[in-house]
C-alpha cells in the first residue's frame, strides 16, 4: 500500500468535513457528516455535507470537504499490545526484530498503540521504549507504554512501577508474565500490593492503569491469574493477553469474563500464522459466544513484531512477517462468522480504549480525537486520519516517518 513517492504532508486545515460515509461510532448510525477541527472531532450528525459546511464556515473560515461515499467510516483502531520497539531476542542475538515505522500502523488502520518490552530487557530498555512511543506520537499517531516486563523485580524507570505510572503520562499499566517458562513467578501478596499501589496512582492522577498479564502455557499461571482476578476489588484493572494461545487459554478467558476481568485475543496467533495449537482471535471470540460467555470486556490486539522468522525448508530464513495486518484480518473474520460489523470494530476500538481509560480514543463523537478510518465494502482499508491528519487516502499511504525513505 505504501507509495515510495509519498512524503510528509502538511497538517489538516482548521476544519474538515468528512461526508458521504456510513458511520460506525462504533455503533452504526447510518450516513453522517463528521466535522474535524484540528486534532479533534467537533460535530457528528446526519446530512450530506451542506449543513456542516453552512454551520461552520462562518466560525473558522474555509472548510475542506472530503467525500467518503461507499465507505464504512469507523474509529481508528487501538492496538493494546504491539512491539513497536522490536520484539524477539529469545532465539539468539539475530532473533531481535527491528523497530516498527509509522506506516506499519497507519497502513493497517491503527492510530493508537501500546507497547510492552519483549522477552529481552537487556538490549531493549524502558527508556528506549518510551523514546519510541514519543517518536510515534510526534509522527502523528498516539503511543503509550507498559512498564514492568518479564523480569523480577519488575523493571521500571523511576524506582518502582507505581512511580513510573505517577510520573510518566505515557505509562498506562504494568506488564508482567504468568505461566511462562523462563520468567519468574509472582507471589499473590505482591500482586495485590501492586494493584493497590496502582489504584492510589489512578486516584492521584486521574489516569486509568491496568495490570497487563502475558499468559503463558503453564497451568500454574492460569490458576494464579484466576486467583488474582478473584482477589481484586475492581477486576477491570486486570487485562490478560494471548487468551487464544491454546484451548486452555480460551477456557481461562471464559472464566475471567465471568468475573469481569478483561481478556485480550492476539491476532497474530493463529494456525494459519504458524501457531498450530492456537485458535485464531476470531475463532476464540466465537467460541466464547457459543459458551455463553460475556464479550463485554474482550479486546483484540496484534502482538505485532513479536514473532521471529524460522528456518524454512532447512536452508534459509522464512520471510519476516510483522503481522500488523492481523487486526483488520480478524475483524473481517468476525464479520464473516456472523458478528455485526459494529461489534467487530468495537473489539479493536471502543473496548481497548475503555479498558485503558483512553476516553478520547476508540469512538467517533464530539470531543474525541479525530482518529478515523474508512473501509470499503470488502472491509479493505481505504482511509486513515490520525488526530485530524490524513495519513492514508484512497488506499495509499500519504505520510511516512522520518526514516521510511531511502536514498533514492
C-alpha positions as CSV (number, residue, x, y, z in Angstrom):
1,X,0.0,0.0,0.0
2,X,2.9,2.4,0.7
3,X,3.8,4.7,-2.2
4,X,7.5,5.2,-2.4
5,X,6.9,8.8,-3.6
6,X,4.7,9.6,-0.5
7,X,6.2,12.3,1.6
8,X,5.4,14.3,4.8
9,X,2.2,16.2,4.3
10,X,1.1,19.4,5.9
11,X,-1.3,19.2,8.8
12,X,-5.1,19.2,8.2
13,X,-6.8,22.6,7.6
14,X,-8.6,24.0,10.6
15,X,-11.9,22.4,9.6
16,X,-12.5,19.3,7.5
17,X,-15.9,17.8,6.8
18,X,-15.9,14.0,6.1
19,X,-19.1,13.3,4.3
20,X,-20.9,10.6,2.5
21,X,-19.8,7.6,4.5
22,X,-21.8,5.1,6.6
23,X,-20.6,5.9,10.1
24,X,-19.9,3.5,12.9
25,X,-19.2,5.2,16.2
26,X,-18.6,2.2,16.5
27,X,-22.4,1.8,16.7
28,X,-24.0,2.1,13.3
29,X,-25.7,5.5,12.9
30,X,-26.0,5.5,9.1
31,X,-24.8,8.2,6.8
32,X,-23.5,11.1,8.7
33,X,-21.1,14.1,8.4
34,X,-18.0,14.3,10.7
35,X,-16.6,17.8,11.3
36,X,-13.0,17.8,12.3
37,X,-11.4,20.8,13.9
38,X,-7.7,20.5,14.2
39,X,-7.0,17.2,16.0
40,X,-10.5,16.7,17.4
41,X,-13.9,15.8,16.2
42,X,-16.2,18.9,16.5
43,X,-19.5,17.6,15.3
44,X,-21.2,14.4,14.1
45,X,-24.6,14.4,12.5
46,X,-26.9,13.4,9.7
47,X,-26.6,15.2,6.4
48,X,-24.9,15.3,3.0
49,X,-22.3,17.8,4.0
50,X,-24.2,21.0,3.4
51,X,-25.4,21.5,7.0
52,X,-21.9,21.1,8.3
53,X,-20.4,23.5,5.8
54,X,-23.0,26.1,6.4
55,X,-22.8,25.8,10.2
56,X,-19.0,26.1,10.5
57,X,-17.8,28.2,7.6
58,X,-18.6,31.4,9.3
59,X,-16.9,30.3,12.5
60,X,-13.4,29.4,11.2
61,X,-13.1,30.4,7.6
62,X,-12.8,27.9,4.7
63,X,-13.9,24.4,5.2
64,X,-12.5,21.4,3.2
65,X,-14.9,18.7,2.3
66,X,-13.7,15.1,1.8
67,X,-16.2,12.7,0.3
68,X,-16.1,9.1,1.6
69,X,-19.0,7.7,-0.4
70,X,-19.3,4.0,-0.3
71,X,-17.1,3.6,2.8
72,X,-17.7,2.3,6.3
73,X,-16.3,5.1,8.5
74,X,-15.2,4.0,11.9
75,X,-12.8,4.9,14.8
76,X,-9.1,4.4,14.3
77,X,-8.0,1.0,15.7
78,X,-6.4,0.8,19.2
79,X,-3.7,-1.9,19.3
80,X,-3.2,-2.5,23.0
81,X,-0.3,-5.0,22.7
82,X,2.4,-4.4,20.0
83,X,6.2,-4.5,20.0
84,X,7.0,-1.2,18.3
85,X,10.5,-1.1,19.7
86,X,11.1,-4.6,18.4
87,X,10.5,-8.0,20.0
88,X,12.2,-11.3,19.7
89,X,15.6,-12.0,21.2
90,X,14.7,-15.3,22.7
91,X,16.2,-17.4,19.9
92,X,19.7,-15.9,19.6
93,X,21.0,-12.4,19.1
94,X,20.0,-12.5,15.5
95,X,16.3,-13.0,16.5
96,X,15.9,-9.4,17.7
97,X,13.3,-7.9,15.4
98,X,13.7,-4.3,14.1
99,X,11.7,-1.3,15.2
100,X,8.3,-0.7,13.5
101,X,7.8,2.5,11.5
102,X,4.9,4.9,11.3
103,X,3.3,3.5,8.2
104,X,3.4,-0.1,9.7
105,X,0.5,1.2,11.8
106,X,-1.4,3.6,9.6
107,X,-1.3,1.3,6.6
108,X,-3.3,-1.1,8.8
109,X,-5.8,1.3,10.3
110,X,-4.1,1.5,13.6
111,X,-3.9,5.0,15.2
112,X,-3.3,4.3,18.9
113,X,-0.7,1.8,20.1
114,X,0.5,0.5,23.5
115,X,3.8,-1.5,23.8
116,X,5.5,-3.6,26.5
117,X,9.1,-4.6,26.5
118,X,9.5,-8.1,25.0
119,X,11.4,-11.0,26.4
120,X,14.8,-9.3,26.1
121,X,15.1,-6.5,28.6
122,X,18.9,-6.2,28.3
123,X,19.4,-5.0,24.7
124,X,16.0,-3.2,24.9
125,X,15.1,-0.8,27.6
126,X,12.1,1.0,29.0
127,X,13.9,4.3,28.2
128,X,14.1,3.2,24.6
129,X,10.5,2.1,24.6
130,X,9.4,5.5,25.9
131,X,11.5,7.3,23.4
132,X,10.0,5.3,20.6
133,X,6.5,6.0,21.9
134,X,7.2,9.7,21.8
135,X,8.6,9.4,18.3
136,X,5.5,7.7,17.0
137,X,3.3,10.3,18.7
138,X,5.4,13.0,17.1
139,X,4.9,11.3,13.8
140,X,1.1,11.6,14.0
141,X,-0.4,8.6,15.8
142,X,-0.7,8.2,19.6
143,X,1.6,5.8,21.5
144,X,1.7,4.6,25.1
145,X,3.8,2.0,27.0
146,X,3.6,-0.5,29.8
147,X,6.3,-0.5,32.4
148,X,7.5,-3.8,34.0
149,X,8.2,-6.9,31.9
150,X,9.4,-10.4,32.1
151,X,11.9,-10.0,34.9
152,X,11.8,-9.7,38.7
153,X,11.8,-7.3,40.4
154,X,9.7,-5.6,37.7
155,X,11.6,-3.2,35.5
156,X,10.9,0.5,35.9
157,X,12.2,3.9,35.0
158,X,11.9,5.9,38.3
159,X,12.4,3.4,41.2
160,X,9.2,1.4,41.0
161,X,6.3,0.6,38.6
162,X,3.9,2.8,40.5
163,X,6.2,5.8,40.5
164,X,6.5,5.3,36.7
165,X,2.7,5.4,36.4
166,X,2.6,8.6,38.6
167,X,5.4,10.5,36.8
168,X,5.3,9.3,33.2
169,X,2.0,10.1,31.4
170,X,2.7,7.6,28.6
171,X,2.7,4.7,31.2
172,X,-0.8,3.1,31.2
173,X,-0.1,-0.1,33.1
174,X,2.4,-2.6,34.4
175,X,3.2,-5.7,32.3
176,X,4.2,-9.0,33.9
177,X,4.2,-12.7,32.9
178,X,2.4,-15.7,34.4
179,X,2.8,-19.3,33.4
180,X,5.8,-18.6,31.3
181,X,8.9,-20.9,31.3
182,X,12.0,-18.7,31.7
183,X,10.0,-15.9,33.5
184,X,9.9,-15.6,37.3
185,X,6.8,-16.3,39.4
186,X,5.0,-13.7,41.4
187,X,3.5,-14.1,44.9
188,X,-0.2,-13.3,45.3
189,X,0.6,-10.8,48.1
190,X,3.0,-8.9,45.8
191,X,0.4,-8.8,43.1
192,X,-2.3,-7.4,45.4
193,X,0.1,-4.8,46.7
194,X,0.9,-3.8,43.1
195,X,-2.8,-3.4,42.4
196,X,-3.3,-1.2,45.4
197,X,-0.3,1.0,44.5
198,X,-1.7,1.5,41.0
199,X,-5.2,2.3,42.4
200,X,-3.6,5.1,44.5
201,X,-1.8,6.4,41.4
202,X,-5.0,6.3,39.4
203,X,-6.8,8.3,42.1
204,X,-4.0,10.8,42.3
205,X,-3.6,11.3,38.5
206,X,-7.0,10.5,37.0
207,X,-5.3,8.1,34.6
208,X,-6.6,4.6,34.4
209,X,-3.9,1.9,35.0
210,X,-4.0,-1.8,34.4
211,X,-2.0,-4.9,35.3
212,X,-1.3,-6.4,31.8
213,X,-0.6,-10.1,32.1
214,X,1.2,-12.1,29.4
215,X,-0.4,-15.5,30.0
216,X,1.9,-18.5,29.1
217,X,1.2,-22.2,28.8
218,X,2.0,-23.4,32.3
219,X,-1.2,-24.4,34.2
220,X,0.0,-22.8,37.4
221,X,-0.1,-19.4,35.7
222,X,-3.7,-19.9,34.6
223,X,-4.6,-20.8,38.2
224,X,-2.7,-17.8,39.5
225,X,-4.3,-15.3,37.2
226,X,-7.8,-16.5,38.1
227,X,-6.9,-16.3,41.8
228,X,-5.7,-12.7,41.2
229,X,-9.0,-11.8,39.5
230,X,-10.9,-13.2,42.4
231,X,-8.9,-11.1,44.9
232,X,-9.0,-7.7,43.1
233,X,-11.5,-5.1,44.4
234,X,-12.0,-3.9,40.8
235,X,-11.4,-6.6,38.2
236,X,-11.5,-4.1,35.3
237,X,-7.9,-3.3,36.3
238,X,-6.8,-6.8,35.1
239,X,-6.1,-7.3,31.4
240,X,-4.9,-10.8,30.4
241,X,-3.5,-11.2,26.9
242,X,-2.7,-14.1,24.5
243,X,-6.0,-15.7,25.5
244,X,-6.3,-17.7,22.3
245,X,-2.9,-19.4,22.5
246,X,-4.4,-22.8,23.4
247,X,-7.7,-24.4,24.3
248,X,-6.7,-23.9,27.9
249,X,-6.3,-20.2,27.3
250,X,-9.8,-19.9,25.9
251,X,-11.2,-21.8,28.9
252,X,-9.3,-19.3,31.2
253,X,-10.7,-16.4,29.2
254,X,-14.2,-17.7,29.7
255,X,-13.7,-17.9,33.4
256,X,-12.1,-14.4,33.6
257,X,-15.0,-13.0,31.6
258,X,-17.4,-14.5,34.1
259,X,-15.8,-12.4,36.9
260,X,-15.5,-9.2,34.9
261,X,-11.7,-9.1,34.0
262,X,-10.5,-8.1,30.6
263,X,-9.3,-10.7,28.2
264,X,-7.3,-9.9,25.0
265,X,-7.1,-12.1,21.9
266,X,-3.9,-11.9,20.0
267,X,-4.5,-11.6,16.2
268,X,-1.0,-12.8,15.1
269,X,-1.6,-16.0,17.0
270,X,-3.5,-18.4,14.6
271,X,-2.9,-21.7,13.0
272,X,-2.6,-20.0,9.6
273,X,0.2,-17.8,11.0
274,X,2.4,-20.6,12.4
275,X,0.7,-21.4,15.8
276,X,-0.8,-24.9,15.3
277,X,-2.1,-25.3,18.8
278,X,-3.9,-22.0,18.9
279,X,-7.3,-20.7,17.9
280,X,-7.4,-17.6,15.7
281,X,-8.6,-14.5,17.6
282,X,-11.9,-14.6,15.8
283,X,-12.4,-18.3,16.4
284,X,-11.7,-17.7,20.1
285,X,-14.3,-14.9,20.3
286,X,-16.9,-17.2,18.5
287,X,-16.0,-20.0,20.9
288,X,-16.7,-17.7,23.9
289,X,-20.0,-16.7,22.2
290,X,-21.0,-20.3,21.9
291,X,-20.2,-20.9,25.5
292,X,-22.4,-18.0,26.6
293,X,-19.5,-16.0,28.0
294,X,-19.8,-12.2,28.2
295,X,-17.9,-10.4,25.4
296,X,-18.2,-7.0,27.2
297,X,-14.6,-7.0,28.2
298,X,-12.9,-8.8,25.3
299,X,-10.4,-7.0,23.1
300,X,-8.2,-7.7,20.1
301,X,-4.5,-6.8,19.7
302,X,-1.8,-7.8,17.2
303,X,1.2,-8.6,19.3
304,X,2.7,-7.4,16.1
305,X,6.5,-7.6,15.5
306,X,6.8,-10.2,18.3
307,X,7.4,-13.3,16.1
308,X,10.7,-14.1,14.6
309,X,11.4,-15.8,11.2
310,X,12.3,-19.5,11.3
311,X,14.3,-21.8,9.0
312,X,12.2,-22.7,6.0
313,X,12.9,-25.9,4.2
314,X,16.1,-26.4,6.2
315,X,18.0,-23.9,4.2
316,X,17.1,-20.3,4.7
317,X,15.0,-18.0,6.8
318,X,11.3,-17.7,6.1
319,X,10.1,-14.2,5.2
320,X,9.8,-11.7,8.0
321,X,6.2,-11.1,9.0
322,X,5.2,-8.3,11.2
323,X,1.6,-9.4,11.4
324,X,0.4,-5.8,11.6
325,X,-2.3,-6.7,9.1
326,X,-3.8,-9.3,11.5
327,X,-6.1,-6.8,13.4
328,X,-8.2,-5.9,10.3
329,X,-8.0,-9.5,9.1
330,X,-9.6,-10.8,12.3
331,X,-12.2,-8.1,12.2
332,X,-13.1,-9.3,8.7
333,X,-13.2,-12.9,10.0
334,X,-15.5,-11.9,12.8
335,X,-17.9,-10.4,10.3
336,X,-17.7,-13.5,8.1
337,X,-18.5,-15.5,11.3
338,X,-21.8,-13.6,11.8
339,X,-20.6,-10.9,14.2
340,X,-22.2,-7.5,13.2
341,X,-19.6,-5.0,11.9
342,X,-20.3,-2.6,14.8
343,X,-19.5,-5.3,17.3
344,X,-16.4,-6.5,15.4
345,X,-15.0,-3.0,15.2
346,X,-15.6,-2.4,18.9
347,X,-13.2,-5.2,19.9
348,X,-10.3,-3.1,18.5
349,X,-11.5,0.4,19.2
350,X,-14.1,1.3,21.9
351,X,-13.3,-1.7,24.1
352,X,-9.5,-1.4,24.4
353,X,-9.9,2.4,24.8
354,X,-12.3,1.7,27.7
355,X,-10.1,-0.9,29.3
356,X,-7.2,1.6,29.4
357,X,-9.3,4.7,30.2
358,X,-8.4,6.4,26.9
359,X,-11.6,8.5,26.8
360,X,-10.6,10.5,23.8
361,X,-9.9,7.3,21.7
362,X,-12.0,4.5,20.2
363,X,-15.1,6.5,19.3
364,X,-16.5,8.9,16.8
365,X,-18.1,11.6,18.9
366,X,-17.6,15.3,19.6
367,X,-14.5,15.9,21.7
368,X,-12.8,12.7,20.7
369,X,-9.5,12.6,18.9
370,X,-10.1,12.6,15.1
371,X,-8.8,9.1,14.7
372,X,-10.9,7.8,11.8
373,X,-10.7,5.0,9.3
374,X,-12.6,4.2,6.1
375,X,-13.2,0.7,4.9
376,X,-14.5,-0.3,1.5
377,X,-17.5,-2.8,1.0
378,X,-14.9,-5.6,1.2
379,X,-13.6,-4.2,4.5
380,X,-10.3,-3.3,3.0
381,X,-8.7,-0.1,4.3
382,X,-9.1,3.0,2.1
383,X,-8.8,6.0,4.5
384,X,-6.9,6.8,7.8
385,X,-7.0,10.0,9.7
386,X,-4.9,10.2,12.9
387,X,-5.5,13.2,15.2
388,X,-7.0,15.0,12.2
389,X,-4.2,14.4,9.8
390,X,-4.9,12.3,6.7
391,X,-2.4,9.5,6.8
392,X,-3.9,7.2,4.2
393,X,-6.1,8.3,1.3
394,X,-7.7,6.2,-1.4
395,X,-5.8,3.2,-0.2
396,X,-2.4,4.9,-0.4
397,X,-0.1,5.9,2.4
398,X,0.4,9.7,2.3
399,X,2.6,10.2,5.4
400,X,5.9,8.5,6.0
401,X,8.1,8.5,9.1
402,X,11.4,10.2,9.0
403,X,13.4,7.0,8.3
404,X,10.9,5.4,5.9
405,X,12.6,6.9,2.8
406,X,15.8,5.5,1.4
407,X,18.5,7.4,-0.6
408,X,16.5,7.1,-3.8
